Amino acid sequence: MDYALDKITAPRLGMVVLSTDETLEDEARVVLNGQNARLMHSRIYSHEQVTPESLKAMEALMPASAELLPQGLDAIAYGCTSASVMMGPDAVARQIGTVQPGVPVTNPISAVVAALKGLGVSRIGLVTPYTAQVAGPMRDFLAREGIETLHEVSFGEQDDRNVARISETSTLAAIEQAGRVEGVEAVFASCTNLRAFGIIDEAEARLGLPVLSSNLALIWHALRLAGANPQGWGPGRLFSQDQS
């Protein structure tokens, strides 16, 4: 029999998620539930031990993972903050672009830079689950983008499987510690596997400052690249702004 095809008008997002990540997809659903947007995701192998070498190894695997996403998406997000620093955002976009040509690409570190600049912030407190060999290059990257880290709090965890188990209470305490330093204008909690959506509003209320997480910024930036105005879709000051 004959059939009709619906015209899809909602933004279509693709997301490349680490094999060790248990947080990003859940937090993305918090933002997208009930909204006019669609999300498709693929997985990429990531070693559970987070080191500069294991992070850089994902670069060669990127095209195969991104190729599993539908063609013609409105934006694609790669879900690893530290690997985006180690590889460089240009390498991430280039690798995805080999199989998804013409699609805007974002990643957590680029998204955070865009979010902080949009909020008018240049001095931050940083919370990470990382060891020093991973956290150091991240601070350096942010500094090159004009964002100064005034204070850092780290859990020193190398196993990404454990990062997904770090309690939001622990993350809230770290955010408060990082944010109660003179001159800090916002706090950034890094890592897509670090849960934070449940405490962002509370952290902002306690500190009187914007609080960003990797997932918050990544989902916001992907929606913006896809042409959406996600005001009110997610927690925190970032999503409270009119994005039209």
Phi and psi in degrees as GROMACS dihedral restraints (atoms count N, CA, C in turn):
[ dihedral_restraints ]
;  ai    aj    ak    al  type     phi  dphi    fc
    3     4     5     6     1   -71.8    20    10
    4     5     6     7     1   156.6    20    10
    6     7     8     9     1  -145.7    20    10
    7     8     9    10     1   160.6    20    10
    9    10    11    12     1  -112.0    20    10
   10    11    12    13     1   149.5    20    10
   12    13    14    15     1  -104.8    20    10
   13    14    15    16     1   132.0    20    10
   15    16    17    18     1   -73.4    20    10
   16    17    18    19     1   146.8    20    10
   18    19    20    21     1   -91.4    20    10
   19    20    21    22     1   120.4    20    10
   21    22    23    24     1   -85.7    20    10
   22    23    24    25     1   120.4    20    10
   24    25    26    27     1  -109.2    20    10
   25    26    27    28     1   -16.5    20    10
   27    28    29    30     1   -72.6    20    10
   28    29    30    31     1   143.4    20    10
   30    31    32    33     1   -57.2    20    10
   31    32    33    34     1   136.8    20    10
   33    34    35    36     1  -111.5    20    10
   34    35    36    37     1   114.5    20    10
   36    37    38    39     1  -107.0    20    10
   37    38    39    40     1   141.2    20    10
   39    40    41    42     1  -110.5    20    10
   40    41    42    43     1   150.5    20    10
   42    43    44    45     1  -142.4    20    10
   43    44    45    46     1   128.9    20    10
   45    46    47    48     1   -99.3    20    10
   46    47    48    49     1   113.7    20    10
   48    49    50    51     1  -109.9    20    10
   49    50    51    52     1   139.4    20    10
   51    52    53    54     1   -66.2    20    10
   52    53    54    55     1   148.0    20    10
   54    55    56    57     1   -63.5    20    10
   55    56    57    58     1   -23.5    20    10
   57    58    59    60     1   -92.5    20    10
   58    59    60    61     1    -4.4    20    10
   60    61    62    63     1   -84.0    20    10
   61    62    63    64     1   128.7    20    10
   63    64    65    66     1  -119.8    20    10
   64    65    66    67     1    11.8    20    10
   66    67    68    69     1  -119.8    20    10
   67    68    69    70     1   -41.2    20    10
   69    70    71    72     1   -57.8    20    10
   70    71    72    73     1   -46.7    20    10
   72    73    74    75     1   -64.3    20    10
   73    74    75    76     1   -40.3    20    10
   75    76    77    78     1   -62.6    20    10
   76    77    78    79     1   -43.7    20    10
   78    79    80    81     1   -72.2    20    10
   79    80    81    82     1   -30.0    20    10
   81    82    83    84     1   -63.3    20    10
   82    83    84    85     1   -37.8    20    10
   84    85    86    87     1   -64.2    20    10
   85    86    87    88     1   -33.2    20    10
   87    88    89    90     1   -58.6    20    10
   88    89    90    91     1   -41.5    20    10
   90    91    92    93     1   -75.7    20    10
   91    92    93    94     1   -42.3    20    10
   93    94    95    96     1   -90.6    20    10
   94    95    96    97     1   -14.3    20    10
   96    97    98    99     1   -58.2    20    10
   97    98    99   100     1   120.9    20    10
   99   100   101   102     1    80.6    20    10
  100   101   102   103     1     1.9    20    10
  102   103   104   105     1   -99.8    20    10
  103   104   105   106     1   164.9    20    10
  105   106   107   108     1   -85.5    20    10
  106   107   108   109     1    71.9    20    10
  108   109   110   111     1  -158.7    20    10
  109   110   111   112     1   153.2    20    10
  111   112   113   114     1  -126.1    20    10
  112   113   114   115     1   144.0    20    10
  114   115   116   117     1  -128.0    20    10
  115   116   117   118     1   128.1    20    10
  117   118   119   120     1  -119.1    20    10
  118   119   120   121     1   139.2    20    10
  120   121   122   123     1  -134.1    20    10
  121   122   123   124     1   152.8    20    10
  123   124   125   126     1  -125.3    20    10
  124   125   126   127     1   166.0    20    10
  126   127   128   129     1  -115.3    20    10
  127   128   129   130     1   150.3    20    10
  129   130   131   132     1  -130.2    20    10
  130   131   132   133     1   137.9    20    10
  132   133   134   135     1   -64.6    20    10
  133   134   135   136     1   133.2    20    10
  135   136   137   138     1  -138.0    20    10
  136   137   138   139     1   127.3    20    10
  138   139   140   141     1   -65.9    20    10
  139   140   141   142     1   142.4    20    10
  141   142   143   144     1   -67.1    20    10
  142   143   144   145     1   -24.3    20    10
  144   145   146   147     1   -86.6    20    10
  145   146   147   148     1   116.2    20    10
  147   148   149   150     1   -87.9    20    10
  148   149   150   151     1   103.3    20    10
  150   151   152   153     1  -132.0    20    10
  151   152   153   154     1   161.6    20    10
  153   154   155   156     1   -54.1    20    10
  154   155   156   157     1   -37.8    20    10
  156   157   158   159     1   -69.2    20    10
  157   158   159   160     1   -44.3    20    10
  159   160   161   162     1   -67.6    20    10
  160   161   162   163     1   -33.0    20    10
  162   163   164   165     1   -69.3    20    10
  163   164   165   166     1   -44.6    20    10
  165   166   167   168     1   -65.8    20    10
  166   167   168   169     1   -27.0    20    10
  168   169   170   171     1   -64.1    20    10
  169   170   171   172     1   -21.2    20    10
  171   172   173   174     1   -70.4    20    10
  172   173   174   175     1   -20.3    20    10
  174   175   176   177     1   -56.7    20    10
  175   176   177   178     1   -44.6    20    10
  177   178   179   180     1   -68.7    20    10
  178   179   180   181     1   -22.3    20    10
  180   181   182   183     1   -88.6    20    10
  181   182   183   184     1   -11.4    20    10
  183   184   185   186     1   -59.9    20    10
  184   185   186   187     1   -47.7    20    10
  186   187   188   189     1   -59.6    20    10
  187   188   189   190     1   -41.6    20    10
  189   190   191   192     1   -62.9    20    10
  190   191   192   193     1   -37.4    20    10
  192   193   194   195     1   -72.7    20    10
  193   194   195   196     1   -45.6    20    10
  195   196   197   198     1   -66.4    20    10
  196   197   198   199     1   -28.0    20    10
  198   199   200   201     1   -67.5    20    10
  199   200   201   202     1   -21.1    20    10
  201   202   203   204     1   -76.4    20    10
  202   203   204   205     1   -12.8    20    10
  204   205   206   207     1   -78.9    20    10
  205   206   207   208     1   153.6    20    10
  207   208   209   210     1   -60.4    20    10
  208   209   210   211     1   153.5    20    10
  210   211   212   213     1   -80.0    20    10
  211   212   213   214     1   159.3    20    10
  213   214   215   216     1    75.4    20    10
  214   215   216   217     1    24.6    20    10
  216   217   218   219     1   -70.6    20    10
  217   218   219   220     1   162.6    20    10
  219   220   221   222     1   -88.3    20    10
  220   221   222   223     1   -22.0    20    10
  222   223   224   225     1  -167.0    20    10
  223   224   225   226     1   151.4    20    10
  225   226   227   228     1  -128.5    20    10
  226   227   228   229     1   134.7    20    10
  228   229   230   231     1  -115.7    20    10
  229   230   231   232     1   130.4    20    10
  231   232   233   234     1   -97.0    20    10
  232   233   234   235     1   125.7    20    10
  234   235   236   237     1   -98.2    20    10
  235   236   237   238     1    59.6    20    10
  237   238   239   240     1  -148.8    20    10
  238   239   240   241     1   117.6    20    10
  240   241   242   243     1   -70.5    20    10
  241   242   243   244     1   -53.0    20    10
  243   244   245   246     1   -67.0    20    10
  244   245   246   247     1   -37.8    20    10
  246   247   248   249     1   -67.4    20    10
  247   248   249   250     1   -33.9    20    10
  249   250   251   252     1   -64.1    20    10
  250   251   252   253     1   -33.7    20    10
  252   253   254   255     1   -70.0    20    10
  253   254   255   256     1   -47.4    20    10
  255   256   257   258     1   -66.4    20    10
  256   257   258   259     1   -41.1    20    10
  258   259   260   261     1   -79.7    20    10
  259   260   261   262     1   -36.9    20    10
  261   262   263   264     1    97.0    20    10
  262   263   264   265     1   136.0    20    10
  264   265   266   267     1   -57.1    20    10
  265   266   267   268     1   -34.4    20    10
  267   268   269   270     1   -63.8    20    10
  268   269   270   271     1   -39.2    20    10
  270   271   272   273     1   -66.1    20    10
  271   272   273   274     1   -39.7    20    10
  273   274   275   276     1   -59.7    20    10
  274   275   276   277     1   -50.4    20    10
  276   277   278   279     1   -63.9    20    10
  277   278   279   280     1   -38.8    20    10
  279   280   281   282     1   -65.7    20    10
  280   281   282   283     1   -43.8    20    10
  282   283   284   285     1   -66.2    20    10
  283   284   285   286     1   -43.7    20    10
  285   286   287   288     1   -66.4    20    10
  286   287   288   289     1   -37.3    20    10
  288   289   290   291     1   -65.4    20    10
  289   290   291   292     1   -19.7    20    10
  291   292   293   294     1   -65.9    20    10
  292   293   294   295     1   -25.5    20    10
  294   295   296   297     1  -119.2    20    10
  295   296   297   298     1   -11.5    20    10
  297   298   299   300     1  -130.7    20    10
  298   299   300   301     1    64.7    20    10
  300   301   302   303     1   -63.8    20    10
  301   302   303   304     1   139.0    20    10
  303   304   305   306     1    82.6    20    10
  304   305   306   307     1    -2.3    20    10
  306   307   308   309     1   -91.5    20    10
  307   308   309   310     1   129.9    20    10
  309   310   311   312     1   -59.9    20    10
  310   311   312   313     1   137.6    20    10
  312   313   314   315     1  -122.5    20    10
  313   314   315   316     1   137.5    20    10
  315   316   317   318     1  -130.8    20    10
  316   317   318   319     1   172.2    20    10
  318   319   320   321     1  -152.1    20    10
  319   320   321   322     1   166.4    20    10
  321   322   323   324     1   -62.5    20    10
  322   323   324   325     1   -39.8    20    10
  324   325   326   327     1   -71.2    20    10
  325   326   327   328     1   -39.0    20    10
  327   328   329   330     1   -65.5    20    10
  328   329   330   331     1   -38.6    20    10
  330   331   332   333     1   -65.1    20    10
  331   332   333   334     1   -40.7    20    10
  333   334   335   336     1   -65.1    20    10
  334   335   336   337     1   -42.4    20    10
  336   337   338   339     1   -60.5    20    10
  337   338   339   340     1   -45.1    20    10
  339   340   341   342     1   -62.4    20    10
  340   341   342   343     1   -41.0    20    10
  342   343   344   345     1   -67.0    20    10
  343   344   345   346     1   -45.2    20    10
  345   346   347   348     1   -63.5    20    10
  346   347   348   349     1   -42.2    20    10
  348   349   350   351     1   -66.4    20    10
  349   350   351   352     1   -36.5    20    10
  351   352   353   354     1   -64.4    20    10
  352   353   354   355     1   -31.1    20    10
  354   355   356   357     1   -85.7    20    10
  355   356   357   358     1    -3.9    20    10
  357   358   359   360     1    73.3    20    10
  358   359   360   361     1    32.6    20    10
  360   361   362   363     1  -109.4    20    10
  361   362   363   364     1   137.0    20    10
  363   364   365   366     1  -132.4    20    10
  364   365   366   367     1    -5.4    20    10
  366   367   368   369     1  -130.0    20    10
  367   368   369   370     1   121.9    20    10
  369   370   371   372     1  -128.8    20    10
  370   371   372   373     1   160.8    20    10
  372   373   374   375     1   -98.2    20    10
  373   374   375   376     1   139.2    20    10
  375   376   377   378     1  -118.0    20    10
  376   377   378   379     1   131.2    20    10
  378   379   380   381     1  -116.7    20    10
  379   380   381   382     1   127.5    20    10
  381   382   383   384     1  -137.9    20    10
  382   383   384   385     1   156.4    20    10
  384   385   386   387     1   -89.9    20    10
  385   386   387   388     1     1.3    20    10
  387   388   389   390     1   -82.2    20    10
  388   389   390   391     1   164.6    20    10
  390   391   392   393     1   -80.7    20    10
  391   392   393   394     1   169.5    20    10
  393   394   395   396     1   -61.8    20    10
  394   395   396   397     1   -33.8    20    10
  396   397   398   399     1   -70.5    20    10
  397   398   399   400     1   -16.3    20    10
  399   400   401   402     1  -100.3    20    10
  400   401   402   403     1   -39.7    20    10
  402   403   404   405     1   -68.5    20    10
  403   404   405   406     1   -36.8    20    10
  405   406   407   408     1   -58.8    20    10
  406   407   408   409     1   -52.0    20    10
  408   409   410   411     1   -59.4    20    10
  409   410   411   412     1   -29.5    20    10
  411   412   413   414     1   -67.9    20    10
  412   413   414   415     1   -44.1    20    10
  414   415   416   417     1   -60.5    20    10
  415   416   417   418     1   -40.2    20    10
  417   418   419   420     1   -65.1    20    10
  418   419   420   421     1   -41.4    20    10
  420   421   422   423     1   -61.1    20    10
  421   422   423   424     1   -48.2    20    10
  423   424   425   426     1   -61.5    20    10
  424   425   426   427     1   -38.5    20    10
  426   427   428   429     1   -62.5    20    10
  427   428   429   430     1   -39.3    20    10
  429   430   431   432     1   -65.4    20    10
  430   431   432   433     1   -23.3    20    10
  432   433   434   435     1   -91.3    20    10
  433   434   435   436     1     7.4    20    10
  435   436   437   438     1    84.6    20    10
  436   437   438   439     1    17.9    20    10
  438   439   440   441     1  -113.9    20    10
  439   440   441   442     1   115.6    20    10
  441   442   443   444     1   -94.4    20    10
  442   443   444   445     1   130.2    20    10
  444   445   446   447     1   -91.3    20    10
  445   446   447   448     1   109.9    20    10
  447   448   449   450     1   -83.6    20    10
  448   449   450   451     1   -28.5    20    10
  450   451   452   453     1  -154.4    20    10
  451   452   453   454     1   138.7    20    10
  453   454   455   456     1  -124.7    20    10
  454   455   456   457     1   137.4    20    10
  456   457   458   459     1  -122.4    20    10
  457   458   459   460     1   125.9    20    10
  459   460   461   462     1  -128.7    20    10
  460   461   462   463     1   145.4    20    10
  462   463   464   465     1   -85.7    20    10
  463   464   465   466     1   -12.6    20    10
  465   466   467   468     1    64.7    20    10
  466   467   468   469     1    31.5    20    10
  468   469   470   471     1   -97.1    20    10
  469   470   471   472     1   127.7    20    10
  471   472   473   474     1   -98.2    20    10
  472   473   474   475     1   -22.4    20    10
  474   475   476   477     1   -90.4    20    10
  475   476   477   478     1   113.0    20    10
  477   478   479   480     1   -65.0    20    10
  478   479   480   481     1   -24.3    20    10
  480   481   482   483     1   -65.2    20    10
  481   482   483   484     1   -33.3    20    10
  483   484   485   486     1   -75.2    20    10
  484   485   486   487     1   -29.1    20    10
  486   487   488   489     1   -58.6    20    10
  487   488   489   490     1   -39.6    20    10
  489   490   491   492     1   -64.6    20    10
  490   491   492   493     1   -17.0    20    10
  492   493   494   495     1   -98.0    20    10
  493   494   495   496     1    -6.7    20    10
  495   496   497   498     1   -62.5    20    10
  496   497   498   499     1   127.1    20    10
  498   499   500   501     1   -69.8    20    10
  499   500   501   502     1   150.0    20    10
  501   502   503   504     1   -64.9    20    10
  502   503   504   505     1   -27.7    20    10
  504   505   506   507     1   -62.0    20    10
  505   506   507   508     1   -41.9    20    10
  507   508   509   510     1   -65.1    20    10
  508   509   510   511     1   -41.8    20    10
  510   511   512   513     1   -65.2    20    10
  511   512   513   514     1   -39.9    20    10
  513   514   515   516     1   -61.2    20    10
  514   515   516   517     1   -43.7    20    10
  516   517   518   519     1   -62.7    20    10
  517   518   519   520     1   -40.1    20    10
  519   520   521   522     1   -67.0    20    10
  520   521   522   523     1   -40.3    20    10
  522   523   524   525     1   -62.3    20    10
  523   524   525   526     1   -43.0    20    10
  525   526   527   528     1   -62.4    20    10
  526   527   528   529     1   -43.0    20    10
  528   529   530   531     1   -62.6    20    10
  529   530   531   532     1   -43.3    20    10
  531   532   533   534     1   -68.9    20    10
  532   533   534   535     1   -30.1    20    10
  534   535   536   537     1   -86.9    20    10
  535   536   537   538     1   -16.0    20    10
  537   538   539   540     1   -95.0    20    10
  538   539   540   541     1    46.3    20    10
  540   541   542   543     1  -121.0    20    10
  541   542   543   544     1   135.3    20    10
  543   544   545   546     1   -56.9    20    10
  544   545   546   547     1   131.2    20    10
  546   547   548   549     1    95.5    20    10
  547   548   549   550     1   -15.2    20    10
  549   550   551   552     1   -67.9    20    10
  550   551   552   553     1   129.9    20    10
  552   553   554   555     1  -105.1    20    10
  553   554   555   556     1   -16.8    20    10
  555   556   557   558     1  -165.0    20    10
  556   557   558   559     1   163.5    20    10
  558   559   560   561     1  -121.4    20    10
  559   560   561   562     1   135.2    20    10
  561   562   563   564     1  -115.9    20    10
  562   563   564   565     1   118.5    20    10
  564   565   566   567     1   -98.7    20    10
  565   566   567   568     1   111.0    20    10
  567   568   569   570     1   -92.4    20    10
  568   569   570   571     1   151.4    20    10
  570   571   572   573     1   108.6    20    10
  571   572   573   574     1   123.8    20    10
  573   574   575   576     1   -70.2    20    10
  574   575   576   577     1   -15.2    20    10
  576   577   578   579     1   -93.1    20    10
  577   578   579   580     1    -4.6    20    10
  579   580   581   582     1   -90.2    20    10
  580   581   582   583     1   115.0    20    10
  582   583   584   585     1   -70.0    20    10
  583   584   585   586     1   134.7    20    10
  585   586   587   588     1  -150.3    20    10
  586   587   588   589     1   -15.1    20    10
  588   589   590   591     1   -59.0    20    10
  589   590   591   592     1   -31.4    20    10
  591   592   593   594     1   -74.2    20    10
  592   593   594   595     1   -11.7    20    10
  594   595   596   597     1  -126.4    20    10
  595   596   597   598     1     3.0    20    10
  597   598   599   600     1   -63.7    20    10
  598   599   600   601     1   -47.5    20    10
  600   601   602   603     1   -61.7    20    10
  601   602   603   604     1   -42.0    20    10
  603   604   605   606     1   -65.3    20    10
  604   605   606   607     1   -42.1    20    10
  606   607   608   609     1   -62.6    20    10
  607   608   609   610     1   -42.1    20    10
  609   610   611   612     1   -65.1    20    10
  610   611   612   613     1   -38.6    20    10
  612   613   614   615     1   -65.5    20    10
  613   614   615   616     1   -39.8    20    10
  615   616   617   618     1   -69.7    20    10
  616   617   618   619     1   -38.2    20    10
  618   619   620   621     1   -93.1    20    10
  619   620   621   622     1   -24.4    20    10
  621   622   623   624     1    69.8    20    10
  622   623   624   625     1    26.5    20    10
  624   625   626   627     1  -132.8    20    10
  625   626   627   628     1   156.4    20    10
  627   628   629   630     1   -65.7    20    10
  628   629   630   631     1   143.0    20    10
  630   631   632   633     1  -126.8    20    10
  631   632   633   634     1   126.2    20    10
  633   634   635   636     1  -116.8    20    10
  634   635   636   637     1   148.5    20    10
  636   637   638   639     1  -119.9    20    10
  637   638   639   640     1   165.5    20    10
  639   640   641   642     1   -56.5    20    10
  640   641   642   643     1   -45.9    20    10
  642   643   644   645     1   -68.7    20    10
  643   644   645   646     1   -39.5    20    10
  645   646   647   648     1   -58.4    20    10
  646   647   648   649     1   -50.9    20    10
  648   649   650   651     1   -67.1    20    10
  649   650   651   652     1   -40.9    20    10
  651   652   653   654     1   -62.8    20    10
  652   653   654   655     1   -47.4    20    10
  654   655   656   657     1   -67.2    20    10
  655   656   657   658     1   -41.8    20    10
  657   658   659   660     1   -58.6    20    10
  658   659   660   661     1   -47.7    20    10
  660   661   662   663     1   -68.5    20    10
  661   662   663   664     1   -39.6    20    10
  663   664   665   666     1   -60.9    20    10
  664   665   666   667     1   -42.6    20    10
  666   667   668   669     1   -64.0    20    10
  667   668   669   670     1   -41.0    20    10
  669   670   671   672     1   -63.7    20    10
  670   671   672   673     1   -43.3    20    10
  672   673   674   675     1   -62.9    20    10
  673   674   675   676     1   -30.3    20    10
  675   676   677   678     1   -81.6    20    10
  676   677   678   679     1    -1.7    20    10
  678   679   680   681     1    90.7    20    10
  679   680   681   682     1    10.7    20    10
  681   682   683   684     1   -87.8    20    10
  682   683   684   685     1   157.9    20    10
  684   685   686   687     1  -111.8    20    10
  685   686   687   688     1    93.3    20    10
  687   688   689   690     1   -88.0    20    10
  688   689   690   691     1    27.4    20    10
  690   691   692   693     1   -57.3    20    10
  691   692   693   694     1   127.2    20    10
  693   694   695   696     1    82.6    20    10
  694   695   696   697     1     1.2    20    10
  696   697   698   699     1   -79.1    20    10
  697   698   699   700     1   -28.4    20    10
  699   700   701   702     1  -131.7    20    10
  700   701   702   703     1   178.8    20    10
  702   703   704   705     1   -78.5    20    10
  703   704   705   706     1   164.0    20    10
  705   706   707   708     1    85.4    20    10
  706   707   708   709     1   170.1    20    10
  708   709   710   711     1   -65.2    20    10
  709   710   711   712     1   -32.1    20    10
  711   712   713   714     1   -57.8    20    10
  712   713   714   715     1   -45.0    20    10
  714   715   716   717     1   -82.0    20    10
  715   716   717   718     1    -6.9    20    10
  717   718   719   720     1   -82.2    20    10
  718   719   720   721     1   -14.1    20    10
  720   721   722   723     1   -79.0    20    10
  721   722   723   724     1   146.1    20    10
  723   724   725   726     1   -72.3    20    10
  724   725   726   727     1   119.7    20    10
  726   727   728   729     1  -100.7    20    10
  727   728   729   730     1    12.1    20    10
